[in-house]
Amino acid sequence: MGDFEESFPIDLTYWDVEQYQTSWAHCLRVLEGERNATSCLISSIPDPTHGNFITCWPLYRFGETIFIQNSIIFLEDLSEVFNPAEPWRSVEPRSIVDEEGNLISEWQTTIGEIRRFLYI
């Protein structure tokens, strides 16, 4: 998005590349619905019925700004079954410090950049 580019490994045992792309497009559109919204991009997913965790990028929209963090969803810690079609339901509310008081690394973009990415 914009000038930002990231490479990362993904697990292709459960989803193929097209399924990741479809999920990301859907999850980015969730951010368009409200000025304050939470979504998440799954960056690596094993079969949720057999895996322990899912890596993702939670996305938090506040007005025109989107804050992006790197996170792990531990499946055993969830109060409900993980739904890959709605991964944002398993994302914690945004926090800028971890449980030890350390700043959580995050970067930001805008809803305009998200829209340009979606509709180019």
N, C-alpha and C positions, 0 to 999 in steps of 0.2 A: 504494500500500500504506500502510495507516495514513492519516496526513494528507499523505503525500508524493504529489505529482503532477508529471509531467514531460511536456512536449510536445517533439516532435522530428520532423524530416522522414524519410520512408522512401521507398525505391525500390520502386515498384509494377510494374516491368517484368518481374520474374521471379516474385515472389509477390504475391498479392492480400492484403488485410487479413485474411481468414479464415485463410490459410495462416500468416501471422505469429502469429495468435492460437492456432492449433493447435500450432505449434512452441513457443510460450511455455508453454502448459499442459504439454506433454510435458517440456520442459526444467526447469520448476519441480518437477515430480513426481520428477525425478532426485534432487533434493535431499532428498526424504523417505526415500530408500533407506538412507542411512548417516549417522552423526553427523558424519563428515568427508567431504565430497563437493564436487565441482566441476561446475558446469553453466554455461550461458551463454544469454542471450537475444539473438537476432539483432535488431538495430535497423534494419539496412538491408542488403539483399542484391541485387546484380545477378546475372545468370546466371553461376554460378561457372566455367563453361567459357570465358567471354569477359571476365569482370571481373578486376580486379587485387586488390581487397580487399573485406572485409566488415566492417561496423561492428557491434559487439556490446557487451553488458554481461556480462563474466564474473561468475559468482556462486560464492563460496567459502563453504561451510558448515563451521564449526568448532563442534561442539556445537549450541547453540540459536541461535548468531549467524550471520547471513549477511552477508558483506562483498561489496559491489557496486562494480565499477570500470567505467570506460568504456575500450574498447580497439578496436584495428583488427587484423584478421587479414589479413596479407599472404599471398595465396595462393601466390605464387612461393617463399616461405620455408618452406612446409610440407614435411615429409618424406613425407607421404602425401596422396592426393587429399582435398580437403575434402568432408565428408559433411554436407549440410544437415540430415539427420535426427538427427545426433549432433554438433552443433557444439562441444560441450564437449571433444571429442577434439582440437580444434585450439587450445585455450586453454592459455596458458602457466601454470605454477604461480604461485600468488599471491606477489607481491612488493610491498613497501610503498615501495620506492625505485626510480627508473628508473636507466638506465645512467650518467647523469650525477650520481647521488646525490640527486636531487630527490625529495621525497615525492610519491607517486602519490595523486591525489585518489580518495577512496572514501567511500561512505556505508554504513550498515548497517541491517539490519532483523533480524527473528527468523524462525525456522521457523514459529512460531505465526502471524505476519502473512502469510507465504507461504500457509499452509494456509487462513487466512480468505479470502485473495484467491482461491484456487483453488476453494473449496467454498461460496462465498456464493450 
